[in-house]
Amino acid sequence: MVGSDVHADLPGSTFELFEGGDEVLDGHLEVLRQCADPVADPIVEELYDAGRDAVVAANRALARLVRNGDPVPATLPAPLRDFFNTPAPLSGVSPDVLRDGALFYRRYALQIPIVLQFATMPLSYTSSTAVAALTFSGQLLKRPLERSFNTAQMVYDAMAINGFEPEGMGVRSCQKVRLMHSAVRYKLRRRGWDKVRHGAALNQEDGLGTLYAFSLLSLFGLARMGARFERQHAEAFHARWRVVGLMMGLTPEMLPTDLDDAMRLFARIIGRQLDPNIDTGGLMARWLEVLEGLVPHRVFKPYVPAAIEALLGSKVARAHGLHTTAEQVHTARRILCTTTSLDAALPGHGQVRQGIDLLMWRLFMALFERAKGHKRTTFALPPL
């Protein structure tokens, strides 16, 4: 796991795998394993039960619903209209905190995607339940980079400064992805999903683990890469992602508002789900190929597995059968730390730093748009 030597100027931020467990917390998580999305699932089930034409018509209408302030098409069924007209769960979080969370993402617009590719994805592949859900369509094996780009689109929409404003797109993207998850659950149930073994398909515990693999793991990964940030900025980043979790249908009562509590919860979820003998059905091997294709020069390709171990630790590396040496892991960590060296040399605050961060964000987004072909993800519901 992410090792106990991770520090990011955050008191109590050391991330450890809780081997012993917590009886009360485990009891709550067991309940969540049987829960899916009581709001979105009935809506999607009714739509899919109406047949293929209903799904096609809904996708046609949803394609016009991009920005948060776009009016909900009247052609959508009433339950879907109500779903999209429900206000985003922003109450309780100040606009300044939400903005600071987005600014934190902007500051590390290069480094966080590195963590998501080299740590979040491999960590997701250590859960047999997650692997069972991820492999059911085969798309991650056939088009893993495209699927990664689609996920990145939602993240960028939600983390944009105006992501929750009427002119932004973060709320709509989260709502659509939530419906897509419900659609996957619908299909998995009809393919004989083993609820006794895995719990509900794409259940609440899995959703919490995924949310934290994007948010908290980004903080841990940044720390591993040498970043130094203030507690309040990490709290704001966590608060923004917590709002994303609420938009995605996660249970408010099991989403801690305190960062340290969230870290303990994440550690426990990993402790429950990490399978040391995981068989990913080819997912990890395929993802290693993608990562090797993304690194900028062939001289760095041998360090891809080592970079994963540098960010996640030896336990995940062993689970995936990664072959590395201590020297390779050390070198990989040094390479990763170079990405934050410029950050340390720049001023931490002020207009100059904000201008540099904005420039880098725009450059990164331009590169992202070019890489995925300047075609925006529509987040359409999968066909019947």
Backbone hydrogen bonds in HBPLUS format (Angstrom, degrees):
<---DONOR---> <-ACCEPTOR-->    atom                        ^
c    i                          cat <-CA-CA->   ^        H-A-AA   ^      H-
h    n   atom  resd res      DA  || num        DHA   H-A  angle D-A-AA Bond
n    s   type  num  typ     dist DA aas  dist angle  dist       angle   num
A0006-VAL N   A0003-GLY O   3.42 MM   3  6.10 154.7  2.49 119.9 119.8     1
A0013-SER N   A0010-LEU O   3.08 MM   3  5.24 148.5  2.18 139.5 131.5     2
A0026-ASP N   A0022-ASP O   2.69 MM   4  5.76 165.9  1.71 163.5 168.2     3
A0027-GLY N   A0023-GLU O   3.02 MM   4  6.13 145.4  2.14 136.6 145.6     4
A0028-HIS N   A0024-VAL O   3.13 MM   4  6.54 152.5  2.21 148.4 155.0     5
A0029-LEU N   A0025-LEU O   2.93 MM   4  6.23 162.2  1.96 153.9 159.2     6
A0030-GLU N   A0026-ASP O   2.83 MM   4  6.01 148.0  1.93 146.2 154.6     7
A0031-VAL N   A0027-GLY O   3.21 MM   4  6.49 150.9  2.30 141.2 147.9     8
A0032-LEU N   A0028-HIS O   3.02 MM   4  6.40 155.3  2.09 147.2 154.3     9
A0033-ARG N   A0029-LEU O   2.93 MM   4  6.19 136.1  2.12 141.5 153.2    10
A0034-GLN N   A0031-VAL O   3.10 MM   3  5.57 150.3  2.19 109.0 117.4    11
A0035-CYS N   A0032-LEU O   3.03 MM   3  5.00 159.8  2.07 104.5 110.9    12
A0200-ALA N   A0033-ARG O   2.71 MM 167  6.02 148.6  1.81 151.2 161.8    13
A0204-GLN N   A0035-CYS O   2.94 MM 169  5.80 142.3  2.09 152.9 157.0    14
A0041-ASP N   A0037-ASP O   3.01 MM   4  5.57 157.2  2.07 149.4 156.7    15
A0044-VAL N   A0040-ALA O   3.03 MM   4  6.29 164.4  2.05 162.8 166.7    16
A0045-GLU N   A0041-ASP O   2.88 MM   4  5.99 163.0  1.90 154.4 160.0    17
A0046-GLU N   A0042-PRO O   3.01 MM   4  6.08 159.5  2.06 141.3 146.2    18
A0047-LEU N   A0043-ILE O   3.11 MM   4  6.35 154.8  2.18 143.0 150.1    19
A0048-TYR N   A0044-VAL O   2.85 MM   4  6.08 168.6  1.86 160.9 162.8    20
A0049-ASP N   A0045-GLU O   2.87 MM   4  5.92 153.8  1.94 146.4 154.3    21
A0050-ALA N   A0047-LEU O   3.11 MM   3  5.23 138.6  2.29  96.7 108.6    22
A0051-GLY N   A0048-TYR O   3.05 MM   3  5.41 157.5  2.10 107.7 114.8    23
A0054-ALA N   A0051-GLY O   3.18 MM   3  5.55 125.5  2.49 104.9 117.6    24
A0055-VAL N   A0051-GLY O   3.34 MM   4  6.74 152.4  2.42 148.0 155.5    25
A0055-VAL N   A0052-ARG O   3.08 MM   3  5.24 117.9  2.48  99.9 114.6    26
A0056-VAL N   A0052-ARG O   2.97 MM   4  6.26 163.3  2.00 159.0 163.7    27
A0057-ALA N   A0053-ASP O   2.93 MM   4  6.07 161.3  1.96 147.1 152.2    28
A0058-ALA N   A0054-ALA O   2.98 MM   4  6.13 154.2  2.04 141.7 149.0    29
A0059-ASN N   A0055-VAL O   2.95 MM   4  6.19 159.5  1.99 151.0 156.1    30
A0060-ARG N   A0056-VAL O   3.00 MM   4  6.22 150.2  2.09 145.2 153.6    31
A0061-ALA N   A0057-ALA O   3.10 MM   4  6.39 152.3  2.18 145.3 151.8    32
A0062-LEU N   A0058-ALA O   2.82 MM   4  6.06 159.2  1.86 151.8 158.5    33
A0063-ALA N   A0059-ASN O   2.99 MM   4  6.06 140.8  2.14 143.0 151.0    34
A0064-ARG N   A0061-ALA O   3.09 MM   3  5.65 152.7  2.17 111.9 119.5    35
A0065-LEU N   A0062-LEU O   2.92 MM   3  4.98 155.1  1.99 105.3 113.5    36
A0070-ASP N   A0067-ARG O   3.00 MM   3  5.32 161.5  2.03 111.7 117.8    37
A0068-ASN N   A0168-GLY O   2.75 MM 100  5.77 164.6  1.77 157.6 160.2    38
A0069-GLY N   A0166-PRO O   2.76 MM  97  4.21 136.7  1.94 144.4 130.1    39
A0076-LEU N   A0073-PRO O   3.29 MM   3  5.90 168.3  2.31 114.1 117.6    40
A0080-LEU N   A0077-PRO O   3.00 MM   3  5.45 121.2  2.36 111.2 125.5    41
A0081-ARG N   A0077-PRO O   2.99 MM   4  6.31 157.0  2.05 154.7 162.1    42
A0082-ASP N   A0078-ALA O   2.92 MM   4  6.16 163.9  1.95 159.0 162.5    43
A0083-PHE N   A0079-PRO O   3.00 MM   4  6.17 150.6  2.09 138.6 147.0    44
A0084-PHE N   A0080-LEU O   3.03 MM   4  6.32 163.8  2.06 154.8 156.6    45
A0085-ASN N   A0081-ARG O   2.93 MM   4  6.04 138.3  2.10 144.1 156.3    46
A0086-THR N   A0083-PHE O   3.40 MM   3  5.52 156.7  2.46  99.7 106.4    47
A0090-LEU N   A0088-ALA O   2.81 MM   2  5.68 133.4  2.03 112.3  97.3    48
A0093-VAL N   A0090-LEU O   3.31 MM   3  6.00 156.9  2.37 137.0 138.4    49
A0097-VAL N   A0094-SER O   3.08 MM   3  5.31 120.4  2.45 102.8 116.7    50
A0098-LEU N   A0094-SER O   3.09 MM   4  6.45 164.2  2.12 157.5 161.7    51
A0099-ARG N   A0095-PRO O   2.90 MM   4  6.05 153.3  1.97 144.4 151.9    52
A0100-ASP N   A0096-ASP O   2.87 MM   4  6.10 157.2  1.92 145.5 151.9    53
A0101-GLY N   A0097-VAL O   2.92 MM   4  6.19 151.1  2.01 148.7 156.4    54
A0102-ALA N   A0098-LEU O   3.14 MM   4  6.44 151.1  2.23 142.4 149.2    55
A0103-LEU N   A0099-ARG O   2.85 MM   4  6.16 154.7  1.91 152.0 160.0    56
A0104-PHE N   A0100-ASP O   2.91 MM   4  6.12 146.2  2.03 143.6 152.1    57
A0105-TYR N   A0101-GLY O   3.25 MM   4  6.56 156.4  2.31 140.5 145.6    58
A0106-ARG N   A0102-ALA O   2.92 MM   4  6.24 159.1  1.97 148.3 154.6    59
A0107-ARG N   A0103-LEU O   2.90 MM   4  6.12 153.9  1.97 146.3 152.6    60
A0108-TYR N   A0104-PHE O   3.27 MM   4  6.58 147.6  2.39 145.5 152.9    61
A0108-TYR N   A0105-TYR O   3.14 MM   3  5.31 124.5  2.46  99.1 112.6    62
A0109-ALA N   A0106-ARG O   3.24 MM   3  4.91 145.4  2.37 115.2 108.4    63
A0112-ILE N   A0108-TYR O   2.94 MM   4  5.80 171.7  1.95 155.2 158.0    64
A0114-ILE N   A0111-GLN O   3.01 MM   3  5.14 123.0  2.35  99.6 114.8    65
A0115-VAL N   A0111-GLN O   3.09 MM   4  6.52 152.6  2.17 151.3 158.8    66
A0115-VAL N   A0112-ILE O   3.00 MM   3  5.03 112.7  2.47  97.9 113.8    67
A0116-LEU N   A0112-ILE O   2.88 MM   4  6.22 159.3  1.92 156.1 162.4    68
A0117-GLN N   A0113-PRO O   2.99 MM   4  6.14 150.7  2.07 143.1 149.7    69
A0118-PHE N   A0114-ILE O   2.87 MM   4  5.97 170.4  1.88 156.4 159.5    70
A0119-ALA N   A0115-VAL O   2.73 MM   4  5.18 140.0  1.89 143.4 149.1    71
A0120-THR N   A0115-VAL O   3.08 MM   5  6.48 155.5  2.14 142.2 149.6    72
A0121-MET N   A0116-LEU O   3.22 MM   5  6.39 149.9  2.32 151.2 155.9    73
A0123-LEU N   A0119-ALA O   2.88 MM   4  5.91 157.7  1.93 152.1 159.0    74
A0124-SER N   A0120-THR O   2.94 MM   4  6.11 153.6  2.01 147.9 155.1    75
A0125-TYR N   A0121-MET O   3.17 MM   4  6.47 137.3  2.36 144.6 156.0    76
A0125-TYR N   A0122-PRO O   3.14 MM   3  5.09 129.8  2.40  93.3 106.6    77
A0126-THR N   A0123-LEU O   3.06 MM   3  5.42 162.8  2.09 115.8 117.4    78
A0275-ASP N   A0126-THR O   2.84 MM 149  5.61 158.2  1.89 157.5 163.7    79
A0131-VAL N   A0127-SER O   2.92 MM   4  6.17 163.5  1.95 155.0 159.8    80
A0132-ALA N   A0128-SER O   2.98 MM   4  6.10 155.5  2.04 141.0 147.5    81
A0133-ALA N   A0129-THR O   3.14 MM   4  6.45 152.8  2.22 147.2 153.7    82
A0134-LEU N   A0130-ALA O   2.81 MM   4  5.99 161.0  1.84 155.3 161.4    83
A0135-THR N   A0131-VAL O   3.00 MM   4  5.97 147.3  2.11 150.3 155.6    84
A0141-LEU N   A0138-GLY O   3.22 MM   3  5.46 136.6  2.42 101.0 112.3    85
A0142-LYS N   A0138-GLY O   3.09 MM   4  6.34 151.4  2.18 146.4 155.0    86
A0143-ARG N   A0139-GLN O   2.69 MM   4  5.55 169.0  1.70 152.7 156.8    87
A0147-ARG N   A0143-ARG O   3.09 MM   4  6.34 161.0  2.13 153.4 158.7    88
A0148-SER N   A0144-PRO O   2.93 MM   4  6.14 149.1  2.03 142.2 151.2    89
A0149-PHE N   A0145-LEU O   2.89 MM   4  6.18 153.4  1.96 148.5 155.2    90
A0150-ASN N   A0146-GLU O   3.01 MM   4  6.30 153.2  2.09 147.4 154.5    91
A0151-THR N   A0147-ARG O   3.09 MM   4  6.39 157.3  2.15 146.8 151.9    92
A0152-ALA N   A0148-SER O   2.90 MM   4  6.13 158.4  1.94 148.4 155.2    93
A0153-GLN N   A0149-PHE O   2.90 MM   4  6.16 145.4  2.02 146.5 155.1    94
A0154-MET N   A0150-ASN O   3.42 MM   4  6.84 154.4  2.49 144.3 148.4    95
A0155-VAL N   A0151-THR O   3.11 MM   4  6.46 160.3  2.15 150.8 156.6    96
A0156-TYR N   A0152-ALA O   2.86 MM   4  6.10 167.3  1.87 159.0 161.2    97
A0157-ASP N   A0153-GLN O   2.97 MM   4  6.13 156.1  2.03 146.7 153.7    98
A0158-ALA N   A0154-MET O   2.95 MM   4  6.16 159.8  1.99 150.6 155.6    99
A0159-MET N   A0155-VAL O   2.85 MM   4  5.99 145.1  1.97 148.9 159.3   100
A0160-ALA N   A0156-TYR O   2.99 MM   4  5.85 117.7  2.39 139.6 149.9   101
A0163-GLY N   A0160-ALA O   2.84 MM   3  4.66 160.3  1.88 113.2 114.1   102
A0165-GLU N   A0162-ASN O   2.98 MM   3  5.03 157.9  2.03 108.5 115.7   103
A0170-GLY N   A0163-GLY O   2.85 MM   7  4.43 126.3  2.14 124.1 136.6   104
A0168-GLY N   A0165-GLU O   2.88 MM   3  5.12 149.4  1.98 110.4 120.5   105
A0173-SER N   A0169-MET O   3.04 MM   4  6.14 160.3  2.08 150.9 157.0   106
A0174-CYS N   A0170-GLY O   3.03 MM   4  6.17 161.6  2.07 147.0 151.8   107
A0175-GLN N   A0171-VAL O   2.94 MM   4  6.16 161.6  1.97 152.9 158.3   108
A0176-LYS N   A0172-ARG O   2.95 MM   4  6.14 160.1  1.99 150.3 155.3   109
A0177-VAL N   A0173-SER O   2.95 MM   4  6.15 162.0  1.98 151.0 156.0   110
A0178-ARG N   A0174-CYS O   2.92 MM   4  6.07 153.3  1.99 147.0 154.6   111
A0179-LEU N   A0175-GLN O   3.11 MM   4  6.43 151.8  2.19 143.6 150.4   112
A0180-MET N   A0176-LYS O   2.89 MM   4  6.22 149.9  1.98 145.7 155.0   113
A0181-HIS N   A0177-VAL O   2.90 MM   4  6.20 152.0  1.98 150.1 156.7   114
A0182-SER N   A0178-ARG O   3.11 MM   4  6.44 151.2  2.19 141.7 149.5   115
A0183-ALA N   A0179-LEU O   2.88 MM   4  6.21 147.1  1.99 145.3 155.0   116
A0184-VAL N   A0180-MET O   2.95 MM   4  6.29 151.5  2.04 147.8 155.0   117
A0185-ARG N   A0181-HIS O   2.96 MM   4  6.28 157.8  2.01 147.7 153.7   118
A0186-TYR N   A0182-SER O   2.90 MM   4  6.17 156.3  1.96 146.8 153.2   119
A0187-LYS N   A0183-ALA O   3.06 MM   4  6.37 157.7  2.11 147.5 152.3   120
A0188-LEU N   A0184-VAL O   2.83 MM   4  6.07 161.5  1.86 154.5 160.3   121
A0189-ARG N   A0185-ARG O   2.90 MM   4  6.05 163.8  1.92 156.4 159.7   122
A0190-ARG N   A0186-TYR O   3.29 MM   4  6.50 149.8  2.39 138.2 145.7   123
A0191-ARG N   A0187-LYS O   3.02 MM   4  6.25 114.6  2.47 137.2 153.9   124
A0191-ARG N   A0188-LEU O   3.05 MM   3  5.01 147.3  2.16  97.8 108.0   125
A0193-TRP N   A0188-LEU O   3.03 MM   5  5.37 138.3  2.21 141.6 146.1   126
A0192-GLY N   A0189-ARG O   3.27 MM   3  5.38 158.0  2.32 105.5 107.2   127
A0198-HIS N   A0194-ASP O   2.94 MM   4  6.03 168.6  1.95 154.8 158.6   128
A0199-GLY N   A0195-LYS O   2.72 MM   4  4.34 139.8  1.87 121.0 127.7   129
A0207-GLY N   A0203-ASN O   2.89 MM   4  6.17 150.6  1.97 146.7 156.3   130
A0208-LEU N   A0204-GLN O   2.90 MM   4  6.15 153.1  1.97 146.7 152.8   131
A0209-GLY N   A0205-GLU O   2.95 MM   4  6.23 164.6  1.98 152.6 156.6   132
A0210-THR N   A0206-ASP O   2.89 MM   4  6.13 155.4  1.95 148.1 154.8   133
A0211-LEU N   A0207-GLY O   2.91 MM   4  6.10 163.0  1.94 148.7 153.4   134
A0212-TYR N   A0208-LEU O   2.98 MM   4  6.20 166.4  2.00 156.0 158.8   135
A0213-ALA N   A0209-GLY O   2.88 MM   4  6.00 138.4  2.06 138.7 150.8   136
A0214-PHE N   A0210-THR O   3.17 MM   4  6.47 131.3  2.42 142.2 153.3   137
A0214-PHE N   A0211-LEU O   3.17 MM   3  5.37 140.1  2.34  98.4 109.3   138
A0215-SER N   A0211-LEU O   2.99 MM   4  6.25 150.4  2.07 143.5 152.7   139
A0216-LEU N   A0212-TYR O   2.96 MM   4  4.95 109.4  2.47 113.4 131.1   140
A0217-LEU N   A0212-TYR O   2.96 MM   5  6.32 162.3  1.99 169.9 172.3   141
A0218-SER N   A0215-SER O   3.10 MM   3  5.26 128.9  2.38  98.1 111.6   142
A0219-LEU N   A0215-SER O   3.35 MM   4  6.82 146.3  2.48 143.0 151.3   143
A0219-LEU N   A0216-LEU O   2.97 MM   3  5.11 118.9  2.35  98.6 113.5   144
A0220-PHE N   A0216-LEU O   3.00 MM   4  6.41 160.9  2.04 154.8 159.7   145
A0221-GLY N   A0217-LEU O   2.78 MM   4  5.86 158.9  1.82 144.5 151.1   146
A0222-LEU N   A0218-SER O   2.89 MM   4  6.02 158.3  1.94 145.0 150.8   147
A0223-ALA N   A0219-LEU O   3.03 MM   4  6.27 156.2  2.09 146.2 152.6   148
A0224-ARG N   A0220-PHE O   2.96 MM   4  6.29 154.6  2.02 147.5 154.6   149
A0225-MET N   A0221-GLY O   2.98 MM   4  6.26 135.5  2.18 141.2 153.9   150
A0225-MET N   A0222-LEU O   3.04 MM   3  4.96 126.4  2.34  91.9 106.6   151
A0227-ALA N   A0222-LEU O   2.94 MM   5  5.33 160.3  1.98 152.9 146.3   152
A0226-GLY N   A0223-ALA O   3.01 MM   3  5.15 161.5  2.04 108.7 112.3   153
A0233-HIS N   A0230-GLU O   3.11 MM   3  5.52 130.6  2.36 107.0 119.2   154
A0234-ALA N   A0230-GLU O   3.23 MM   4  6.63 155.7  2.29 152.5 159.6   155
A0235-GLU N   A0231-ARG O   2.89 MM   4  6.17 156.7  1.94 155.3 162.6   156
A0236-ALA N   A0232-GLN O   3.00 MM   4  6.17 151.2  2.09 136.8 144.2   157
A0237-PHE N   A0233-HIS O   2.99 MM   4  6.20 154.6  2.05 143.5 150.1   158
A0238-HIS N   A0234-ALA O   2.94 MM   4  6.19 159.5  1.99 148.2 153.7   159
A0239-ALA N   A0235-GLU O   2.84 MM   4  6.07 153.5  1.91 146.4 154.3   160
A0240-ARG N   A0236-ALA O   2.96 MM   4  6.21 155.2  2.02 147.6 153.3   161
A0241-TRP N   A0237-PHE O   3.12 MM   4  6.38 161.9  2.16 147.8 152.5   162
A0242-ARG N   A0238-HIS O   2.82 MM   4  6.04 142.4  1.96 144.6 156.2   163
A0243-VAL N   A0239-ALA O   3.14 MM   4  6.45 150.4  2.23 144.6 150.4   164
A0244-VAL N   A0240-ARG O   3.16 MM   4  6.56 150.4  2.25 141.2 149.5   165
A0245-GLY N   A0241-TRP O   2.88 MM   4  6.24 152.9  1.95 148.0 155.1   166
A0246-LEU N   A0242-ARG O   3.00 MM   4  6.39 150.4  2.09 146.6 154.2   167
A0247-MET N   A0243-VAL O   2.94 MM   4  6.26 155.3  2.00 149.1 156.0   168
A0248-MET N   A0244-VAL O   2.94 MM   4  6.20 134.3  2.15 142.5 155.7   169
A0248-MET N   A0245-GLY O   3.12 MM   3  4.97 127.5  2.41  90.3 104.4   170
A0250-LEU N   A0245-GLY O   3.04 MM   5  5.56 166.6  2.06 152.3 149.1   171
A0249-GLY N   A0246-LEU O   3.04 MM   3  5.18 161.6  2.07 106.5 111.0   172
A0254-MET N   A0251-THR O   3.08 MM   3  5.59 148.2  2.18 114.5 123.2   173
A0255-LEU N   A0252-PRO O   3.11 MM   3  5.22 162.3  2.14 114.6 114.2   174
A0262-ALA N   A0258-ASP O   3.02 MM   4  6.29 154.5  2.09 148.8 156.4   175
A0263-MET N   A0259-LEU O   2.94 MM   4  6.24 150.9  2.02 148.7 156.7   176
A0264-ARG N   A0260-ASP O   3.03 MM   4  6.35 156.9  2.09 148.6 154.0   177
A0265-LEU N   A0261-ASP O   2.96 MM   4  6.21 154.9  2.03 147.2 154.4   178
A0266-PHE N   A0262-ALA O   2.89 MM   4  6.11 159.4  1.94 150.0 155.5   179
A0267-ALA N   A0263-MET O   2.93 MM   4  6.15 163.0  1.96 150.0 154.6   180
A0268-ARG N   A0264-ARG O   3.02 MM   4  6.24 151.3  2.10 142.0 149.6   181
A0269-ILE N   A0265-LEU O   2.96 MM   4  6.25 157.2  2.01 151.0 157.1   182
A0270-ILE N   A0266-PHE O   3.02 MM   4  6.30 162.5  2.05 154.8 158.8   183
A0271-GLY N   A0267-ALA O   2.92 MM   4  6.12 156.3  1.98 143.3 150.6   184
A0272-ARG N   A0268-ARG O   2.96 MM   4  6.22 139.2  2.13 144.6 154.7   185
A0272-ARG N   A0269-ILE O   3.19 MM   3  5.15 127.6  2.48  92.6 105.8   186
A0273-GLN N   A0269-ILE O   3.02 MM   4  6.17 142.3  2.17 143.8 154.2   187
A0273-GLN N   A0270-ILE O   3.12 MM   3  5.10 122.7  2.46  94.8 109.5   188
A0274-LEU N   A0270-ILE O   2.83 MM   4  5.48 163.3  1.86 156.6 156.1   189
A0278-ILE N   A0275-ASP O   3.27 MM   3  5.18 135.6  2.48 124.3 116.6   190
A0283-LEU N   A0280-THR O   3.16 MM   3  5.24 168.7  2.17 109.8 112.5   191
A0286-ARG N   A0282-GLY O   2.98 MM   4  6.08 158.1  2.03 149.5 155.8   192
A0287-TRP N   A0283-LEU O   2.87 MM   4  6.12 150.9  1.95 146.8 155.6   193
A0288-LEU N   A0284-MET O   2.89 MM   4  6.14 151.7  1.97 150.7 157.7   194
A0289-GLU N   A0285-ALA O   3.22 MM   4  6.51 148.7  2.32 140.0 147.6   195
A0290-VAL N   A0286-ARG O   3.13 MM   4  6.51 150.3  2.22 142.9 150.8   196
A0291-LEU N   A0287-TRP O   2.93 MM   4  6.23 163.9  1.95 154.6 157.9   197
A0292-GLU N   A0288-LEU O   2.95 MM   4  6.12 158.8  1.99 147.8 153.5   198
A0293-GLY N   A0289-GLU O   3.04 MM   4  6.25 138.2  2.22 138.2 149.3   199
A0293-GLY N   A0290-VAL O   3.03 MM   3  5.08 125.6  2.34  95.4 110.2   200
A0294-LEU N   A0290-VAL O   3.06 MM   4  6.35 124.4  2.38 139.4 154.6   201
A0294-LEU N   A0291-LEU O   3.01 MM   3  4.99 137.7  2.19  96.0 108.5   202
A0295-VAL N   A0291-LEU O   3.15 MM   4  6.43 142.0  2.30 152.9 160.7   203
A0300-PHE N   A0297-HIS O   2.94 MM   3  5.74 157.1  1.99 123.2 129.1   204
A0301-LYS N   A0298-ARG O   3.21 MM   3  5.19 145.8  2.33  99.0 108.6   205
A0303-TYR N   A0300-PHE O   2.91 MM   3  5.49 152.0  1.99 118.8 127.9   206
A0304-VAL N   A0301-LYS O   3.15 MM   3  5.57 170.3  2.16 120.9 121.4   207
A0307-ALA N   A0303-TYR O   2.81 MM   4  5.99 144.2  1.93 147.9 157.3   208
A0307-ALA N   A0304-VAL O   3.13 MM   3  5.13 122.4  2.48  96.1 110.5   209
A0308-ILE N   A0304-VAL O   3.20 MM   4  6.55 152.4  2.28 150.4 157.1   210
A0309-GLU N   A0305-PRO O   3.08 MM   4  6.43 158.4  2.13 147.4 152.9   211
A0310-ALA N   A0306-ALA O   2.79 MM   4  5.99 149.4  1.88 144.9 154.3   212
A0311-LEU N   A0307-ALA O   3.10 MM   4  6.30 142.6  2.25 141.6 149.6   213
A0312-LEU N   A0308-ILE O   2.89 MM   4  6.00 153.6  1.96 150.4 158.5   214
A0313-GLY N   A0309-GLU O   2.67 MM   4  4.65 148.0  1.77 126.6 134.3   215
A0317-ALA N   A0313-GLY O   3.37 MM   4  6.57 161.9  2.40 143.6 148.8   216
A0318-ARG N   A0314-SER O   2.79 MM   4  5.97 158.6  1.84 153.2 157.4   217
A0319-ALA N   A0315-LYS O   3.04 MM   4  6.24 154.2  2.11 140.4 147.8   218
A0320-HIS N   A0316-VAL O   3.04 MM   4  6.31 146.7  2.16 149.7 157.4   219
A0322-LEU N   A0317-ALA O   2.89 MM   5  5.14 165.3  1.91 155.0 152.8   220
A0321-GLY N   A0318-ARG O   3.01 MM   3  4.83 155.1  2.07  99.2 107.1   221
A0329-VAL N   A0325-THR O   3.03 MM   4  6.36 161.3  2.06 156.2 160.8   222
A0330-HIS N   A0326-ALA O   2.98 MM   4  6.15 158.2  2.02 146.5 152.6   223
A0331-THR N   A0327-GLU O   2.94 MM   4  6.15 160.8  1.97 148.1 153.3   224
A0332-ALA N   A0328-GLN O   2.81 MM   4  6.01 158.5  1.86 149.1 155.6   225
A0333-ARG N   A0329-VAL O   2.94 MM   4  6.15 154.6  2.01 146.3 152.8   226
A0334-ARG N   A0330-HIS O   3.07 MM   4  6.37 153.0  2.15 144.9 152.1   227
A0335-ILE N   A0331-THR O   2.92 MM   4  6.25 153.2  1.99 149.8 157.3   228
A0336-LEU N   A0332-ALA O   2.92 MM   4  6.19 162.2  1.95 151.6 156.0   229
A0337-CYS N   A0333-ARG O   2.91 MM   4  6.10 151.3  1.99 145.5 153.5   230
A0338-THR N   A0334-ARG O   3.24 MM   4  6.49 130.6  2.49 137.7 148.6   231
A0338-THR N   A0335-ILE O   3.14 MM   3  5.36 139.6  2.32 100.7 111.8   232
A0339-THR N   A0336-LEU O   3.11 MM   3  5.71 150.2  2.21 111.9 119.6   233
A0340-THR N   A0337-CYS O   3.13 MM   3  5.53 152.7  2.20 108.6 116.2   234
A0341-SER N   A0338-THR O   3.29 MM   3  5.05 154.9  2.35  95.5 102.9   235
A0344-ALA N   A0340-THR O   3.18 MM   4  6.50 151.5  2.26 149.0 155.3   236
A0345-ALA N   A0341-SER O   3.25 MM   4  6.51 136.5  2.45 136.5 147.7   237
A0345-ALA N   A0342-LEU O   3.03 MM   3  5.04 127.6  2.31  95.5 109.9   238
A0346-LEU N   A0342-LEU O   3.11 MM   4  6.35 129.5  2.37 147.0 159.5   239
A0346-LEU N   A0343-ASP O   3.34 MM   3  5.35 142.5  2.49  96.8 106.6   240
A0354-GLN N   A0350-GLY O   3.08 MM   4  6.36 161.6  2.12 149.3 155.0   241
A0355-GLY N   A0351-GLN O   2.85 MM   4  6.01 152.7  1.93 146.8 153.9   242
A0356-ILE N   A0352-VAL O   2.99 MM   4  6.30 155.2  2.06 148.7 155.2   243
A0357-ASP N   A0353-ARG O   2.86 MM   4  6.09 165.1  1.88 155.6 159.7   244
A0358-LEU N   A0354-GLN O   2.94 MM   4  6.11 156.4  1.99 144.2 150.5   245
A0359-LEU N   A0355-GLY O   2.98 MM   4  6.17 159.0  2.03 145.4 151.2   246
A0360-MET N   A0356-ILE O   2.92 MM   4  6.16 164.4  1.94 154.8 158.6   247
A0361-TRP N   A0357-ASP O   2.89 MM   4  6.05 153.2  1.96 146.1 154.0   248
A0362-ARG N   A0358-LEU O   2.98 MM   4  6.21 164.1  2.00 152.7 155.9   249
A0363-LEU N   A0359-LEU O   2.98 MM   4  6.21 156.7  2.04 147.2 154.2   250
A0364-PHE N   A0360-MET O   2.84 MM   4  5.99 163.0  1.86 149.0 153.9   251
A0365-MET N   A0361-TRP O   2.88 MM   4  6.07 163.1  1.91 152.7 157.2   252
A0366-ALA N   A0362-ARG O   2.96 MM   4  6.08 150.5  2.04 141.9 149.9   253
A0367-LEU N   A0363-LEU O   3.01 MM   4  6.30 155.3  2.07 149.3 155.7   254
A0368-PHE N   A0364-PHE O   2.88 MM   4  6.16 151.2  1.96 146.8 155.7   255
A0369-GLU N   A0365-MET O   2.89 MM   4  6.11 163.5  1.91 149.9 153.5   256
A0370-ARG N   A0366-ALA O   3.01 MM   4  6.20 155.6  2.07 143.4 150.3   257
A0371-ALA N   A0367-LEU O   2.88 MM   4  6.06 156.3  1.93 146.3 152.8   258
A0372-LYS N   A0368-PHE O   3.06 MM   4  6.33 153.3  2.13 152.4 158.2   259
A0374-HIS N   A0369-GLU O   2.64 MM   5  4.74 157.0  1.69 158.1 153.2   260
A0373-GLY N   A0370-ARG O   3.19 MM   3  5.09 159.3  2.24 100.4 106.4   261
